[in-house]
């Protein structure tokens, strides 16, 4: 067993279930899952939170269009997002819904706390409102008169509202961002927020009275809590604020979010926490968007979203996970096309990884009666594995580089087979080559477990060993005489 090494709390943004899950939401979960699994591999106690954000005008309108009550609508929709987690083998510890009674209680408690501190007051708001963003936007932010993220013209709304004194915390937030370079990453996003914070912050409208689908204000039931004030609080309600689990896991180690919601997480969320007397999260990491090969942004509102559940059904969850993690540099925009997915599937998963396992096991079955031979891992081959570089990549959240480094070692193992030509060897020389390959595959399975967990289990099972942990990524730990299982194809070529 790995010695216990502390805690790690990671979250995704909670998904807005006004329509079916799309590939961008799947990507965010897959990245967070790989990070969560990596930290478990290190022996840390991990809590991984995801879920659905179920209030607001957009949900109310979607429910009306479906001829359902908002609660009936979100109950049905939440099932699709739970299915997404299941189909992609996401290892979340909790799936939170903002309609959960515990979340509603925490939201009202925090709103009351901030109100009682004098940071919330009543007034009127008039402005341009994007229902897809669930947010008021300025004319300066519009592109050709439309929301830059949803390509829709906003509505002019005027309503009574409660306001949060956001500007009161502007200097504290700027100071925190400057003094903690890891707070917002990548660096370009940190700079973006600091540049926006050069302008004075306006007070934030934190209630709505023009529709009813939301959490009632504890002090005024004619209003509901602004959906973003409500949604952000899932990060603490999801770990049972203010009970023992909250005390154990807060502050959050990593919020994994998309770049379109950075302002809410990088400015509004810290301000709410500061007002409520709660510590700030350690790191907010901003991933990019997935675009189509045509260069068009993929999104539900543009009607060109790709169904990740269907893709996982066609190619397998691990193939989709591998493609997205390897193809898209974490923190940058990326391209999706099925042709690119098929290419990586055939060349890297089927040819490089699958064939390495297949021929190793076939040679052990043929020459060693399906038992790991007595031997020692080739020192030169062992040197090809740069474990410290993989660890460094993961620490810096360079997921694609970590995967590339693991597959670099897989390529060295395949070259080793071609160089040694074990089918021409006998005795000790043959045993050492086969032991070297089996031992390397044992370690490869461990390192790939955060990325393609089902495949890692299959590799370990076919080798006849349990899937180990990071401390077992050392050569010559494979026991001779262990019975291997029948070689089975990991990835059938497309």
VEXDOKOL-653461 format. One record per residue (C-alpha): residue number from 0; residue in three letters; y, x, z negated. Coordinates in nm, 3 decimals. Each point is the difference from the previous one (the first is absolute). Last residue first. Example, Ala and Ser with C-alpha at 12.3 -4.5 7.8 and 13.67 -1.06 7.14 Angstrom:
// VEXDOKOL-653461
SITE finu roro      c2      c1      c3
SITE    1  Ser  -0.106   1.367  -0.714
SITE    0  Ala  -0.344  -0.137  -0.066
***
This chain:
// VEXDOKOL-653461
SITE finu roro      c2      c1      c3
SITE  493  Unk   0.021  -1.107   3.717
SITE  492  Unk  -0.220   0.257  -0.165
SITE  491  Unk  -0.204  -0.110  -0.298
SITE  490  Unk   0.155   0.137  -0.318
SITE  489  Unk  -0.207   0.112  -0.299
SITE  488  Unk  -0.334   0.015   0.186
SITE  487  Unk  -0.288   0.009  -0.248
SITE  486  Unk  -0.198   0.305  -0.106
SITE  485  Unk  -0.291  -0.097  -0.222
SITE  484  Unk   0.048   0.099  -0.361
SITE  483  Unk   0.011   0.342  -0.160
SITE  482  Unk  -0.220   0.096  -0.292
SITE  481  Unk   0.146   0.257  -0.238
SITE  480  Unk  -0.213   0.318   0.003
SITE  479  Unk   0.298   0.232  -0.032
SITE  478  Unk   0.284  -0.132  -0.211
SITE  477  Unk   0.346   0.002   0.160
SITE  476  Unk   0.248   0.184  -0.226
SITE  475  Unk   0.014   0.300   0.235
SITE  474  Unk   0.359  -0.060   0.108
SITE  473  Unk   0.267  -0.153  -0.215
SITE  472  Unk   0.160  -0.341   0.060
SITE  471  Unk  -0.171  -0.119  -0.318
SITE  470  Unk   0.323   0.003  -0.200
SITE  469  Unk   0.144  -0.246   0.252
SITE  468  Unk  -0.265  -0.263  -0.068
SITE  467  Unk  -0.354  -0.061   0.122
SITE  466  Unk  -0.169  -0.261   0.218
SITE  465  Unk  -0.361  -0.013  -0.116
SITE  464  Unk  -0.257   0.201   0.194
SITE  463  Unk  -0.279  -0.087   0.245
SITE  462  Unk   0.176   0.150   0.301
SITE  461  Unk  -0.021  -0.339   0.169
SITE  460  Unk   0.155  -0.162  -0.309
SITE  459  Unk   0.280   0.256  -0.018
SITE  458  Unk   0.089  -0.054   0.365
SITE  457  Unk  -0.017  -0.379  -0.039
SITE  456  Unk   0.223   0.004  -0.308
SITE  455  Unk   0.256   0.209   0.186
SITE  454  Unk  -0.012  -0.243   0.292
SITE  453  Unk   0.077  -0.293  -0.227
SITE  452  Unk   0.291   0.187  -0.159
SITE  451  Unk   0.187   0.101   0.317
SITE  450  Unk   0.329   0.145  -0.130
SITE  449  Unk  -0.041   0.051  -0.375
SITE  448  Unk  -0.368   0.098   0.045
SITE  447  Unk   0.066   0.259   0.272
SITE  446  Unk   0.022   0.288  -0.245
SITE  445  Unk  -0.321  -0.095  -0.179
SITE  444  Unk  -0.194  -0.051   0.323
SITE  443  Unk   0.123   0.336   0.134
SITE  442  Unk  -0.134   0.165  -0.317
SITE  441  Unk  -0.353  -0.135   0.054
SITE  440  Unk   0.033   0.079   0.372
SITE  439  Unk   0.069   0.365  -0.086
SITE  438  Unk  -0.309   0.015  -0.222
SITE  437  Unk  -0.212  -0.151   0.277
SITE  436  Unk   0.136   0.247   0.257
SITE  435  Unk  -0.041   0.307  -0.221
SITE  434  Unk  -0.352  -0.110  -0.104
SITE  433  Unk  -0.097  -0.033   0.366
SITE  432  Unk   0.137   0.346   0.083
SITE  431  Unk  -0.159   0.160  -0.308
SITE  430  Unk  -0.337  -0.161   0.070
SITE  429  Unk  -0.003   0.121   0.361
SITE  428  Unk   0.067   0.361  -0.100
SITE  427  Unk  -0.254  -0.023  -0.282
SITE  426  Unk  -0.284  -0.108   0.226
SITE  425  Unk   0.058  -0.071   0.368
SITE  424  Unk   0.282  -0.011   0.252
SITE  423  Unk   0.029  -0.118   0.362
SITE  422  Unk   0.077  -0.364  -0.088
SITE  421  Unk   0.255   0.141  -0.246
SITE  420  Unk   0.231   0.102   0.286
SITE  419  Unk   0.226   0.213  -0.224
SITE  418  Unk   0.311  -0.021   0.222
SITE  417  Unk  -0.041  -0.361   0.106
SITE  416  Unk  -0.069  -0.111  -0.357
SITE  415  Unk   0.296   0.204  -0.131
SITE  414  Unk   0.227  -0.156   0.266
SITE  413  Unk  -0.095  -0.342  -0.138
SITE  412  Unk   0.078   0.117  -0.353
SITE  411  Unk   0.333   0.146   0.115
SITE  410  Unk   0.088  -0.337   0.159
SITE  409  Unk  -0.081  -0.174  -0.330
SITE  408  Unk   0.232   0.250  -0.173
SITE  407  Unk   0.281  -0.095   0.238
SITE  406  Unk  -0.089  -0.361  -0.070
SITE  405  Unk   0.084   0.052  -0.367
SITE  404  Unk   0.328   0.169   0.097
SITE  403  Unk   0.094  -0.286   0.235
SITE  402  Unk  -0.067  -0.250  -0.278
SITE  401  Unk   0.229   0.188  -0.237
SITE  400  Unk   0.265   0.029   0.272
SITE  399  Unk  -0.009  -0.376   0.065
SITE  398  Unk   0.036  -0.077  -0.371
SITE  397  Unk   0.305   0.218  -0.051
SITE  396  Unk   0.075  -0.165  -0.334
SITE  395  Unk   0.138   0.329  -0.141
SITE  394  Unk  -0.278   0.004  -0.262
SITE  393  Unk  -0.245  -0.095   0.274
SITE  392  Unk   0.102   0.290   0.222
SITE  391  Unk  -0.016   0.240  -0.297
SITE  390  Unk  -0.353  -0.113  -0.084
SITE  389  Unk  -0.105   0.047   0.363
SITE  388  Unk   0.159   0.347   0.002
SITE  387  Unk  -0.179   0.091  -0.320
SITE  386  Unk  -0.333  -0.108   0.148
SITE  385  Unk   0.030   0.230   0.301
SITE  384  Unk  -0.358  -0.019   0.128
SITE  383  Unk  -0.058   0.279   0.251
SITE  382  Unk  -0.088   0.244  -0.277
SITE  381  Unk  -0.324  -0.192  -0.057
SITE  380  Unk  -0.109   0.080   0.356
SITE  379  Unk   0.045   0.372  -0.062
SITE  378  Unk  -0.187  -0.021  -0.330
SITE  377  Unk  -0.303  -0.169   0.160
SITE  376  Unk  -0.131  -0.250  -0.253
SITE  375  Unk  -0.314   0.113  -0.179
SITE  374  Unk  -0.358  -0.108   0.053
SITE  373  Unk  -0.308  -0.180  -0.115
SITE  372  Unk  -0.040  -0.295   0.235
SITE  371  Unk   0.129  -0.353  -0.054
SITE  370  Unk  -0.303  -0.220   0.066
SITE  369  Unk  -0.076  -0.218   0.303
SITE  368  Unk  -0.327   0.183   0.079
SITE  367  Unk   0.188   0.330   0.033
SITE  366  Unk  -0.010   0.078   0.373
SITE  365  Unk   0.009  -0.339   0.173
SITE  364  Unk   0.171  -0.200  -0.272
SITE  363  Unk   0.251   0.277  -0.072
SITE  362  Unk   0.073   0.035   0.374
SITE  361  Unk   0.044  -0.379   0.038
SITE  360  Unk   0.227  -0.005  -0.307
SITE  359  Unk   0.230   0.272   0.136
SITE  358  Unk  -0.003  -0.153   0.348
SITE  357  Unk   0.116  -0.339  -0.121
SITE  356  Unk   0.256   0.122  -0.255
SITE  355  Unk   0.181   0.218   0.252
SITE  354  Unk  -0.034  -0.268   0.269
SITE  353  Unk   0.176  -0.259  -0.213
SITE  352  Unk   0.289   0.225  -0.105
SITE  351  Unk   0.099   0.163   0.330
SITE  350  Unk  -0.132  -0.232   0.269
SITE  349  Unk   0.013  -0.347  -0.162
SITE  348  Unk   0.299   0.032  -0.233
SITE  347  Unk   0.208   0.255   0.189
SITE  346  Unk  -0.058  -0.052   0.372
SITE  345  Unk  -0.121  -0.359   0.020
SITE  344  Unk   0.212  -0.161  -0.273
SITE  343  Unk   0.305   0.211   0.082
SITE  342  Unk  -0.014  -0.119   0.362
SITE  341  Unk  -0.076  -0.360  -0.093
SITE  340  Unk   0.304  -0.016  -0.230
SITE  339  Unk   0.224   0.149   0.267
SITE  338  Unk  -0.122  -0.259   0.251
SITE  337  Unk   0.046  -0.275  -0.257
SITE  336  Unk   0.368   0.084  -0.022
SITE  335  Unk   0.219   0.064  -0.299
SITE  334  Unk   0.297   0.233  -0.014
SITE  333  Unk   0.165   0.143  -0.309
SITE  332  Unk   0.323   0.000  -0.197
SITE  331  Unk   0.031   0.270  -0.263
SITE  330  Unk  -0.060   0.025  -0.376
SITE  329  Unk  -0.373   0.066   0.026
SITE  328  Unk  -0.061   0.165   0.338
SITE  327  Unk  -0.180  -0.267   0.208
SITE  326  Unk  -0.316   0.095   0.190
SITE  325  Unk  -0.218   0.127  -0.284
SITE  324  Unk   0.059  -0.274  -0.257
SITE  323  Unk   0.011  -0.281   0.258
SITE  322  Unk  -0.308   0.121   0.189
SITE  321  Unk  -0.206   0.072  -0.309
SITE  320  Unk   0.067  -0.340  -0.157
SITE  319  Unk  -0.086  -0.177   0.326
SITE  318  Unk  -0.323   0.197   0.035
SITE  317  Unk  -0.082  -0.054  -0.367
SITE  316  Unk   0.046  -0.376   0.022
SITE  315  Unk  -0.235  -0.042   0.294
SITE  314  Unk   0.084  -0.002   0.372
SITE  313  Unk  -0.014  -0.369   0.094
SITE  312  Unk   0.015  -0.168  -0.341
SITE  311  Unk   0.260   0.247  -0.122
SITE  310  Unk   0.211  -0.082   0.306
SITE  309  Unk  -0.037  -0.376  -0.064
SITE  308  Unk   0.112   0.046  -0.362
SITE  307  Unk   0.291   0.218   0.114
SITE  306  Unk   0.147  -0.273   0.226
SITE  305  Unk   0.272   0.157   0.216
SITE  304  Unk   0.355  -0.141  -0.023
SITE  303  Unk   0.192  -0.076   0.320
SITE  302  Unk   0.180  -0.320  -0.105
SITE  301  Unk   0.337   0.163  -0.066
SITE  300  Unk   0.011  -0.151  -0.349
SITE  299  Unk  -0.350   0.123  -0.081
SITE  298  Unk   0.089   0.360   0.083
SITE  297  Unk  -0.085   0.291   0.230
SITE  296  Unk   0.299   0.200   0.118
SITE  295  Unk   0.004   0.048   0.378
SITE  294  Unk  -0.057   0.354   0.128
SITE  293  Unk  -0.236  -0.115   0.278
SITE  292  Unk  -0.284   0.169  -0.191
SITE  291  Unk   0.064  -0.255  -0.273
SITE  290  Unk   0.189   0.100  -0.310
SITE  289  Unk  -0.121   0.041  -0.356
SITE  288  Unk   0.291   0.032  -0.240
SITE  287  Unk   0.065   0.289  -0.235
SITE  286  Unk  -0.101   0.077  -0.357
SITE  285  Unk   0.246   0.024  -0.286
SITE  284  Unk  -0.111   0.162  -0.325
SITE  283  Unk   0.166  -0.109  -0.324
SITE  282  Unk  -0.071   0.239  -0.286
SITE  281  Unk   0.020   0.015  -0.378
SITE  280  Unk   0.077  -0.363  -0.079
SITE  279  Unk   0.304  -0.065  -0.223
SITE  278  Unk  -0.018  -0.067  -0.375
SITE  277  Unk   0.068  -0.350  -0.136
SITE  276  Unk   0.319  -0.099  -0.187
SITE  275  Unk   0.039  -0.331   0.184
SITE  274  Unk   0.326   0.109   0.164
SITE  273  Unk  -0.153   0.332   0.102
SITE  272  Unk  -0.303  -0.178   0.142
SITE  271  Unk   0.212  -0.241   0.202
SITE  270  Unk   0.210   0.288   0.134
SITE  269  Unk  -0.309   0.204   0.091
SITE  268  Unk  -0.137  -0.299   0.199
SITE  267  Unk   0.327  -0.068   0.185
SITE  266  Unk   0.054   0.358   0.116
SITE  265  Unk  -0.310   0.178   0.133
SITE  264  Unk  -0.240  -0.294   0.002
SITE  263  Unk   0.228  -0.265   0.153
SITE  262  Unk   0.170   0.252   0.228
SITE  261  Unk  -0.338   0.138   0.113
SITE  260  Unk  -0.124  -0.336   0.129
SITE  259  Unk   0.013   0.067   0.377
SITE  258  Unk  -0.143   0.349  -0.050
SITE  257  Unk  -0.342  -0.125  -0.106
SITE  256  Unk  -0.127   0.054  -0.354
SITE  255  Unk  -0.236   0.210  -0.217
SITE  254  Unk   0.126  -0.004  -0.360
SITE  253  Unk  -0.145   0.306  -0.173
SITE  252  Unk  -0.037   0.124  -0.357
SITE  251  Unk   0.102  -0.327  -0.165
SITE  250  Unk   0.164   0.050  -0.336
SITE  249  Unk  -0.197  -0.169  -0.149
SITE  248  Unk  -0.380   0.037  -0.025
SITE  247  Unk  -0.084   0.002  -0.371
SITE  246  Unk   0.290  -0.199  -0.138
SITE  245  Unk  -0.054  -0.262   0.271
SITE  244  Unk  -0.372  -0.017  -0.080
SITE  243  Unk   0.083  -0.038  -0.370
SITE  242  Unk   0.230  -0.301   0.034
SITE  241  Unk   0.359  -0.040   0.130
SITE  240  Unk  -0.072  -0.065   0.286
SITE  239  Unk  -0.359  -0.079   0.105
SITE  238  Unk  -0.058   0.262   0.268
SITE  237  Unk   0.066  -0.238   0.289
SITE  236  Unk   0.303  -0.138  -0.185
SITE  235  Unk   0.153   0.349   0.029
SITE  234  Unk  -0.029   0.058   0.373
SITE  233  Unk   0.018  -0.374   0.062
SITE  232  Unk   0.363   0.016  -0.114
SITE  231  Unk   0.105   0.099   0.350
SITE  230  Unk  -0.102  -0.343   0.129
SITE  229  Unk   0.217  -0.211  -0.234
SITE  228  Unk   0.326   0.188   0.058
SITE  227  Unk  -0.091   0.001   0.370
SITE  226  Unk  -0.069  -0.375   0.008
SITE  225  Unk   0.330  -0.095  -0.162
SITE  224  Unk  -0.093  -0.191  -0.317
SITE  223  Unk   0.022  -0.377   0.035
SITE  222  Unk   0.303  -0.210  -0.093
SITE  221  Unk   0.043  -0.356  -0.125
SITE  220  Unk  -0.222   0.104  -0.291
SITE  219  Unk   0.283   0.193  -0.167
SITE  218  Unk  -0.065   0.236  -0.294
SITE  217  Unk  -0.363   0.100   0.068
SITE  216  Unk   0.069   0.006   0.374
SITE  215  Unk  -0.272  -0.192   0.183
SITE  214  Unk  -0.246   0.220   0.194
SITE  213  Unk   0.010  -0.083   0.370
SITE  212  Unk  -0.043  -0.275   0.256
SITE  211  Unk   0.297  -0.228  -0.073
SITE  210  Unk   0.258   0.055   0.275
SITE  209  Unk   0.383   0.019   0.016
SITE  208  Unk   0.034   0.111  -0.364
SITE  207  Unk  -0.084   0.368   0.036
SITE  206  Unk   0.026   0.277  -0.260
SITE  205  Unk   0.058   0.376  -0.013
SITE  204  Unk   0.316   0.045   0.209
SITE  203  Unk   0.076   0.372  -0.031
SITE  202  Unk   0.335   0.143  -0.106
SITE  201  Unk   0.149   0.221   0.267
SITE  200  Unk  -0.069   0.373  -0.001
SITE  199  Unk   0.287   0.234   0.087
SITE  198  Unk  -0.072   0.209   0.314
SITE  197  Unk  -0.131   0.355  -0.053
SITE  196  Unk  -0.329  -0.164  -0.100
SITE  195  Unk  -0.090  -0.047   0.366
SITE  194  Unk   0.008   0.379   0.048
SITE  193  Unk  -0.218   0.054  -0.308
SITE  192  Unk  -0.249  -0.254   0.137
SITE  191  Unk  -0.026   0.172   0.339
SITE  190  Unk  -0.026   0.344  -0.160
SITE  189  Unk  -0.302  -0.113  -0.204
SITE  188  Unk  -0.149  -0.149   0.316
SITE  187  Unk   0.037   0.328   0.185
SITE  186  Unk  -0.165   0.187  -0.289
SITE  185  Unk  -0.322  -0.197   0.031
SITE  184  Unk   0.004  -0.111  -0.278
SITE  183  Unk   0.205  -0.165  -0.274
SITE  182  Unk  -0.045   0.107  -0.364
SITE  181  Unk  -0.134   0.344   0.098
SITE  180  Unk   0.346   0.157   0.008
SITE  179  Unk   0.070  -0.106  -0.360
SITE  178  Unk   0.350   0.113  -0.104
SITE  177  Unk   0.168  -0.138   0.311
SITE  176  Unk  -0.187  -0.332  -0.013
SITE  175  Unk   0.069  -0.039  -0.374
SITE  174  Unk   0.371   0.076   0.035
SITE  173  Unk   0.037  -0.247   0.286
SITE  172  Unk  -0.182  -0.267  -0.204
SITE  171  Unk   0.216   0.059  -0.306
SITE  170  Unk   0.316  -0.011   0.212
SITE  169  Unk  -0.095  -0.334   0.158
SITE  168  Unk  -0.113  -0.171  -0.321
SITE  167  Unk   0.303  -0.224  -0.060
SITE  166  Unk   0.011  -0.072   0.374
SITE  165  Unk  -0.308  -0.221  -0.028
SITE  164  Unk   0.167  -0.246  -0.236
SITE  163  Unk  -0.254  -0.276   0.072
SITE  162  Unk   0.135  -0.328   0.133
SITE  161  Unk  -0.105  -0.360  -0.064
SITE  160  Unk   0.054  -0.228   0.294
SITE  159  Unk   0.170  -0.315   0.124
SITE  158  Unk  -0.046  -0.025   0.373
SITE  157  Unk   0.153   0.079   0.336
SITE  156  Unk  -0.221   0.089   0.295
SITE  155  Unk   0.070   0.121   0.354
SITE  154  Unk  -0.335   0.049   0.173
SITE  153  Unk  -0.126   0.329   0.143
SITE  152  Unk  -0.076   0.058   0.370
SITE  151  Unk  -0.353   0.129   0.050
SITE  150  Unk  -0.121   0.341   0.123
SITE  149  Unk  -0.209   0.046  -0.318
SITE  148  Unk   0.088   0.352  -0.116
SITE  147  Unk   0.351   0.046   0.147
SITE  146  Unk   0.102  -0.357  -0.096
SITE  145  Unk   0.189  -0.145   0.297
SITE  144  Unk   0.358  -0.013   0.130
SITE  143  Unk  -0.064   0.271   0.257
SITE  142  Unk  -0.126   0.220  -0.280
SITE  141  Unk   0.120  -0.125  -0.339
SITE  140  Unk   0.055   0.238  -0.293
SITE  139  Unk   0.380  -0.002   0.034
SITE  138  Unk  -0.001  -0.381  -0.016
SITE  137  Unk  -0.142   0.030  -0.351
SITE  136  Unk  -0.343  -0.117  -0.113
SITE  135  Unk  -0.111  -0.256  -0.258
SITE  134  Unk  -0.369   0.030  -0.080
SITE  133  Unk  -0.335  -0.176   0.032
SITE  132  Unk  -0.066   0.253   0.278
SITE  131  Unk  -0.155  -0.271   0.221
SITE  130  Unk   0.255  -0.257  -0.124
SITE  129  Unk   0.288   0.222   0.112
SITE  128  Unk   0.314  -0.126  -0.177
SITE  127  Unk   0.358   0.055   0.115
SITE  126  Unk   0.243  -0.059  -0.284
SITE  125  Unk   0.146  -0.224  -0.267
SITE  124  Unk  -0.078   0.044  -0.366
SITE  123  Unk   0.135  -0.190  -0.299
SITE  122  Unk   0.007   0.103  -0.367
SITE  121  Unk  -0.209   0.035  -0.317
SITE  120  Unk  -0.051   0.322  -0.198
SITE  119  Unk  -0.275   0.259  -0.050
SITE  118  Unk   0.046   0.344  -0.161
SITE  117  Unk   0.116  -0.138  -0.336
SITE  116  Unk  -0.300   0.139  -0.192
SITE  115  Unk  -0.124  -0.356  -0.051
SITE  114  Unk  -0.032  -0.045   0.376
SITE  113  Unk  -0.201   0.323   0.038
SITE  112  Unk  -0.241  -0.109  -0.276
SITE  111  Unk  -0.020  -0.357   0.132
SITE  110  Unk  -0.086   0.127   0.349
SITE  109  Unk  -0.258   0.234  -0.156
SITE  108  Unk  -0.165  -0.285  -0.193
SITE  107  Unk   0.012  -0.237   0.298
SITE  106  Unk  -0.172   0.254   0.221
SITE  105  Unk  -0.255   0.085  -0.273
SITE  104  Unk  -0.098  -0.368  -0.042
SITE  103  Unk  -0.026  -0.057   0.375
SITE  102  Unk  -0.220   0.309   0.030
SITE  101  Unk  -0.235  -0.121  -0.272
SITE  100  Unk  -0.022  -0.345   0.160
SITE   99  Unk  -0.111   0.148   0.331
SITE   98  Unk   0.224  -0.132   0.284
SITE   97  Unk   0.112   0.357   0.065
SITE   96  Unk  -0.357   0.083   0.096
SITE   95  Unk  -0.159   0.320  -0.125
SITE   94  Unk  -0.314   0.162   0.139
SITE   93  Unk  -0.119   0.242  -0.265
SITE   92  Unk  -0.201   0.321  -0.013
SITE   91  Unk   0.045   0.069   0.371
SITE   90  Unk  -0.289   0.184   0.169
SITE   89  Unk   0.071  -0.102   0.360
SITE   88  Unk  -0.325  -0.019   0.197
SITE   87  Unk   0.178  -0.107   0.320
SITE   86  Unk  -0.187  -0.332   0.019
SITE   85  Unk   0.054  -0.073  -0.371
SITE   84  Unk   0.370   0.077   0.000
SITE   83  Unk   0.053  -0.211   0.313
SITE   82  Unk  -0.205  -0.281  -0.154
SITE   81  Unk   0.235  -0.006  -0.299
SITE   80  Unk   0.285  -0.023   0.248
SITE   79  Unk  -0.165  -0.292   0.180
SITE   78  Unk  -0.069  -0.178  -0.332
SITE   77  Unk   0.370   0.025  -0.090
SITE   76  Unk   0.078  -0.222   0.300
SITE   75  Unk  -0.199  -0.296  -0.128
SITE   74  Unk   0.150   0.003  -0.349
SITE   73  Unk   0.339   0.074   0.159
SITE   72  Unk  -0.008  -0.324   0.205
SITE   71  Unk  -0.133  -0.222  -0.277
SITE   70  Unk   0.276   0.130  -0.227
SITE   69  Unk   0.272  -0.052   0.264
SITE   68  Unk  -0.117  -0.359   0.059
SITE   67  Unk  -0.163  -0.045   0.337
SITE   66  Unk   0.106  -0.137   0.337
SITE   65  Unk  -0.050   0.343   0.165
SITE   64  Unk   0.365   0.003   0.112
SITE   63  Unk   0.102  -0.106  -0.352
SITE   62  Unk  -0.207   0.286  -0.143
SITE   61  Unk   0.166   0.251   0.232
SITE   60  Unk   0.342  -0.134  -0.104
SITE   59  Unk  -0.076   0.034  -0.372
SITE   58  Unk  -0.146   0.346   0.056
SITE   57  Unk   0.316   0.119   0.179
SITE   56  Unk   0.220  -0.158  -0.266
SITE   55  Unk  -0.150   0.200  -0.284
SITE   54  Unk  -0.313   0.052  -0.207
SITE   53  Unk  -0.346   0.149   0.063
SITE   52  Unk   0.014   0.380  -0.012
SITE   51  Unk  -0.366   0.101   0.034
SITE   50  Unk  -0.216   0.271  -0.151
SITE   49  Unk  -0.049   0.372  -0.061
SITE   48  Unk  -0.050   0.211  -0.310
SITE   47  Unk  -0.199   0.322  -0.048
SITE   46  Unk  -0.064   0.123  -0.353
SITE   45  Unk  -0.153   0.347  -0.011
SITE   44  Unk  -0.155   0.193  -0.287
SITE   43  Unk   0.002   0.357   0.128
SITE   42  Unk  -0.316   0.201   0.064
SITE   41  Unk   0.123   0.178   0.312
SITE   40  Unk  -0.215  -0.229   0.218
SITE   39  Unk   0.179  -0.294  -0.162
SITE   38  Unk   0.323   0.155   0.126
SITE   37  Unk  -0.140   0.023   0.351
SITE   36  Unk  -0.118  -0.363  -0.016
SITE   35  Unk   0.352  -0.116  -0.088
SITE   34  Unk   0.153   0.209   0.281
SITE   33  Unk  -0.248  -0.132   0.258
SITE   32  Unk   0.059  -0.354  -0.128
SITE   31  Unk   0.377   0.033   0.030
SITE   30  Unk  -0.036   0.113   0.361
SITE   29  Unk  -0.246  -0.281   0.079
SITE   28  Unk   0.224  -0.260  -0.165
SITE   27  Unk   0.306   0.104   0.198
SITE   26  Unk  -0.201   0.007   0.322
SITE   25  Unk  -0.139  -0.350  -0.057
SITE   24  Unk   0.353  -0.136  -0.046
SITE   23  Unk   0.105   0.168   0.324
SITE   22  Unk  -0.308  -0.138   0.177
SITE   21  Unk   0.084  -0.364  -0.066
SITE   20  Unk  -0.110  -0.253  -0.261
SITE   19  Unk   0.026  -0.369   0.105
SITE   18  Unk   0.322  -0.197  -0.050
SITE   17  Unk   0.249  -0.093  -0.274
SITE   16  Unk  -0.197   0.224  -0.236
SITE   15  Unk   0.277   0.244  -0.103
SITE   14  Unk  -0.193   0.309  -0.102
SITE   13  Unk   0.045   0.181  -0.330
SITE   12  Unk   0.135   0.351   0.047
SITE   11  Unk  -0.275   0.246  -0.078
SITE   10  Unk  -0.052   0.139  -0.346
SITE    9  Unk  -0.126   0.315  -0.172
SITE    8  Unk  -0.051   0.083  -0.367
SITE    7  Unk  -0.164   0.334  -0.088
SITE    6  Unk  -0.132   0.092  -0.343
SITE    5  Unk  -0.113   0.318  -0.173
SITE    4  Unk  -0.250   0.274   0.078
SITE    3  Unk  -0.336  -0.118  -0.136
SITE    2  Unk  -0.254   0.279   0.052
SITE    1  Unk  -0.199  -0.053   0.318
SITE    0  Unk  -0.357  -0.110  -0.068
***
